[in-house]
């Protein structure tokens, strides 16, 4: 083995700005903290309703597919 190894630093220095952030929002994206179901504070009613019905529709589809799979597996 050669002695000419490259040393890669593994410690990342954090900037001073990151320590000033609110601790509740440290894992959020730069667009601000999202509330439940991805609804941001100050969203329009249409956006809120669209998100709620979108998640409701996805839940119904998942439930129907799971039900059909169990029925299909019980027939076989």
TACORQUI-V518393 format. One record per helix or strand of 3 or more residues. SS is the DSSP state (~ for helix, > for strand). FROM is the first residue (numbers start at 1). TO is the last residue. Records with the same first field share a line. If there is no record, write none. Layout:
BEGIN
SS=FROM-TO, FROM-TO
END
This chain:
BEGIN
~=16-19, 23-25, 36-38, 45-75
END
